[in-house]
Every structure is written in structure tokens, then in C-alpha cells.
Amino acid sequence: MIRAVDLFSFSLPLLRWLDPEDAHRLAIQGLKLLPPVRPRADDPKLAVRAFGLNFPNPVGMAAGFDKNAEAADALLRFGFGFVEIGTVTPKPQAGNERPRLFRLERDEAIINRMGFNNDGADAVLRRLASRAHLGGIVGVNIGANKDSPDRVADYVKLIEAFAPVASYFTVNVSSPNTPGLRNLQQAHILDDLLAKVIDARERVRETAGDTPVLLKIAPDLSLAELDEVVHVARSRRVDGMVVANTTVGRPSTLREAERAREQGGLSGRPLFRLATRMVAETYVRVESAFPLVGVGGIDSGGAALMKIRAGASLIQLYSPLIYKGLGLVEDIKNDLVSTLLRTGREHLAEIVGADAAALTAEDWPG
Ligand SMILES: Cc1cc2nc3c(=O)[nH]c(=O)nc-3n(C[C@H](O)[C@H](O)[C@H](O)COP(=O)(O)O)c2cc1C
């Protein structure tokens, strides 16, 4: 029998005939309308324990798809092990003018310059509070308003407000679409930001519990900058890092040359090599102080495995879902289980980072 979820998953790539942002809106609405079916239970081999949380499987929905926490439960029912909502800012924000989302079809890539369009903290908090009893791992990705006079204070406010309903936080300092935001990755600014964010988390710990704080970085950092970022992240004792956000770079291999000139962050298949290299570079610097979430261009089980072997304990997807459909989640999980069975391994943890050192010795991805 064809289930509604299967039909929806199959039809997702068909939405590519529409304007990309209309298609995205329709996908969110469709997800909200799906009947609540229980997800298939995950193979216990896929279970991951990271930052004190038990993930049923390592495949997460990346930030930016469900910015306003409208479809988190539907996504969990599709088999994601976790969902990251946001980026949320304290005040509602319209984002940049449309068009601001572009498909590079032949490259299986996306360029976006959305600019943190979101409903704002109050509305998103209400939605998360009303689904909190349902459980599942729902992380909250936080950012500063474009016109904020004090960006650090924005992050602190969001930590205090969302701690009771967030499974974890991702501090997003790597979106290329809010002018100056990525400057927060500079060591002395990042140190101050993380100190205040972790302080805020500690202040609300009594009432909200211990909410892990992750840091999401750009794939465009130089290795010297990465040295500093990892040093600060370790000294401020963050719980993990998400590697990576979209790139402002444009690989010379892109076929959609015209579209590639659009301003914004590039994601999807052409990001895979750079983002995977950054996972490996981060992994060797972190020295197992905390786990990494690998994201960028994961469009198959093989790509998921490469990201994990580069150093990711968990992975996230966004752009490849637009080209492959939501069935990609099950495909990746099945491939990971087959690989574990074939190689006689009990858990994914046994292969995390297996290729990291070798990858860092390769030529820089062009
Ligand atoms: C349309 C779009 C919007 C995004 N919005 C956000 C966002 O609000 N916050 C964030 O941290 N990342 C955002 N991202 C980045 C993704 O979370 C992810 O890091 C990046 O797209 C690389 O993964 P992918 O190749 O699987 O898409 C966005 C990506 C896309 C394509």
C-alpha cells in the first residue's frame, strides 16, 4: 500500500517546476497536513550518543528548512534522527528581497541569500512549547537580528528564552547573508560571545536543564582561523560544532555559470568536498573534546559515510533533499546499516574520524 508519506516524499522533487521559494512553502504546508504515522523504528546500530543526548539515528534536518518550527514533528516522522529549526532571531524579520533562493539544477546546488527571514522568538517559542510533550530531538539554531545594536545580547536572550524547549542550541555565526555576522568568528569576538552564551545556559540550568551548545562555522575559514575558532570553542567548553554552513566561494567546476553569479551562500553537491575537508580539519584539531555534526552536500549513503569517516558523529541534510526527495533519509540509513553489517561493526562511532588524518594530507579541494 502506498503511504501518504511515501507519496509526499516522491513528489518533492516535482516541486522543482515551481519558483524555489513557493516550492519550499508548499513543502512545509504539505508536511503539516500529513497524517501522523509512527516512524519505522531505527536499527539499534544507528543509535548515536552525543552531547548527552540519545539520537535514534545520525541523520538530521539541517537549519534553514524549517526556520519557524512548523514541521518539526512531521520531519521526525519521516525518519530524521533530529531536526534543527531556525535560524531564529529575537525579533521577526522579513529577510532580503525576493528572489533570494536559486536552484543550480545541473550542479544539484542551491544559492540562497534569504537573510534570516523568520517569525521571531515569541512565535517560534509558542510553537515549540506546544509540541514539547511529543519528544524527539529538536535543536534550535539561533542568530542575531540584522539591525541589532548588540548582537551578543541577541544570542543571550535566545538562550534564556528557548532553553526549556530546545534539545540543543546551535550558535550560528556563519550565515553569509547577514552583513558582518561572520565577523563573530574572529577569535576575540567569538570568545566573548561564547563566554556569555555559556553563562546564560548556566543561569537557566536550574529550571531548564543542561542544554548543549554547538557552534556552526563557515566552510570558508582559513586553517589559521580554524585553529583559533577551535581553540576558543574548546576553552569555552562548547558541546560540539556544526561544520559547515553555505560557502561564499564558487568552485570552478560549476556548470550553471550564470546562476552561480547570484550573491549568497552555495550549498548542495558542489559544497561536499570543501565541507568534508573542513570536518576533517576540525576533527584533528578538536582531539575528541566534543563531537561534530557534518553537513554540506550529502546526497547518498556513500557521501554520508565519507562525512562520518572524516569526523562527523552526526550528519545533516538540506539541499540534496530538493533534488533527491525525502526518501534520501531512508536510503542513507539503509546504506549505513549495510556498511556496518558488511564490515562487522557494532556502531557508527567505531568509524568516526577514521579518514580524518589522511584527508588533511590531500590537496585542497578546488
Ligand atoms: C535555503 C537555505 C536556507 C538556509 N538557512 C539557514 C539558516 O537559517 N541557518 C543556518 O545555520 N543554516 C542555514 N542554511 C545552511 C544549511 O543548514 C547547511 O549548512 C548548508 O545548506 C549545507 O548543507 P546542504 O548542502 O545539505 O544544503 C540554509 C541553507 C539553505 C539552502
The ligand as an SDF file (V2000), in Angstrom:
LIG
                    3D

 31 33  0  0  0  0  0  0  0  0999 V2000
   17.6320   27.9210    1.5700 C   0  0  0  0  0  0  0  0  0  0  0  0
   18.6030   27.6910    2.6780 C   0  0  0  0  0  0  0  0  0  0  0  0
   18.4450   28.3480    3.8890 C   0  0  0  0  0  0  0  0  0  0  0  0
   19.3480   28.1470    4.9300 C   0  0  0  0  0  0  0  0  0  0  0  0
   19.1480   28.7860    6.1180 N   0  0  0  0  0  0  0  0  0  0  0  0
   19.9920   28.5300    7.1580 C   0  0  0  0  0  0  0  0  0  0  0  0
   19.7620   29.1410    8.4050 C   0  0  0  0  0  0  0  0  0  0  0  0
   18.7990   29.8680    8.6190 O   0  0  0  0  0  0  0  0  0  0  0  0
   20.6550   28.8890    9.4090 N   0  0  0  0  0  0  0  0  0  0  0  0
   21.7360   28.0610    9.2390 C   0  0  0  0  0  0  0  0  0  0  0  0
   22.5030   27.8500   10.1680 O   0  0  0  0  0  0  0  0  0  0  0  0
   21.9470   27.4460    8.0540 N   0  0  0  0  0  0  0  0  0  0  0  0
   21.1070   27.6640    7.0160 C   0  0  0  0  0  0  0  0  0  0  0  0
   21.3230   27.0440    5.8170 N   0  0  0  0  0  0  0  0  0  0  0  0
   22.5250   26.1820    5.6580 C   0  0  0  0  0  0  0  0  0  0  0  0
   22.2350   24.7000    5.8590 C   0  0  0  0  0  0  0  0  0  0  0  0
   21.8090   24.4380    7.1670 O   0  0  0  0  0  0  0  0  0  0  0  0
   23.5080   23.8600    5.5540 C   0  0  0  0  0  0  0  0  0  0  0  0
   24.5100   24.2270    6.4800 O   0  0  0  0  0  0  0  0  0  0  0  0
   24.0340   24.0760    4.1390 C   0  0  0  0  0  0  0  0  0  0  0  0
   22.9740   24.2550    3.2250 O   0  0  0  0  0  0  0  0  0  0  0  0
   24.8890   22.9020    3.6410 C   0  0  0  0  0  0  0  0  0  0  0  0
   24.1340   21.7100    3.6210 O   0  0  0  0  0  0  0  0  0  0  0  0
   23.4220   21.1120    2.3140 P   0  0  0  0  0  0  0  0  0  0  0  0
   24.4680   21.0310    1.2240 O   0  0  0  0  0  0  0  0  0  0  0  0
   22.9090   19.7620    2.7480 O   0  0  0  0  0  0  0  0  0  0  0  0
   22.3350   22.0410    1.9650 O   0  0  0  0  0  0  0  0  0  0  0  0
   20.4380   27.2420    4.7550 C   0  0  0  0  0  0  0  0  0  0  0  0
   20.5780   26.5660    3.5360 C   0  0  0  0  0  0  0  0  0  0  0  0
   19.6910   26.7640    2.5100 C   0  0  0  0  0  0  0  0  0  0  0  0
   19.8680   26.0110    1.2120 C   0  0  0  0  0  0  0  0  0  0  0  0
  1  2  1  0
  2  3  1  0
  2 30  2  0
  3  4  2  0
  4  5  1  0
  4 28  1  0
  5  6  2  0
  6  7  1  0
  6 13  1  0
  7  8  2  0
  7  9  1  0
  9 10  1  0
 10 11  2  0
 10 12  1  0
 12 13  2  0
 13 14  1  0
 14 15  1  0
 14 28  1  0
 15 16  1  0
 16 17  1  0
 16 18  1  0
 18 19  1  0
 18 20  1  0
 20 21  1  0
 20 22  1  0
 22 23  1  0
 23 24  1  0
 24 25  2  0
 24 26  1  0
 24 27  1  0
 28 29  2  0
 29 30  1  0
 30 31  1  0
M  END
$$$$
